[in-house]
Amino acid sequence: FDQTCQQEVELETVTPGATCQRAAAGGMVALTFPRLPTQTQKLCFVCTRGAESCKVIIDVAADPAGGAAVGIT
């Protein structure tokens, strides 16, 4: 969904190269960002199960100045 959680959009259009994979057993969802966006992004995921739903808001940091690698080392 868009940043307001109102309109459904493809993840690729919001953060190019990003992927979303759901575990086969219906558990965890994994988001992958091969490159961080040039500007901070707010992502909204809406999960539904029958009549129940929940919203998950994720703040994705912008690529740091200088293009240094980020992550756990």
Secondary structure, 3 states (H helix, E strand, C coil): CCCCCCCCCCHHHHCCCCEEEECCCCCCEEEECCCCCCCCEEEEEEEEECCEEEEEEEEECCCCCCCCCCCCC
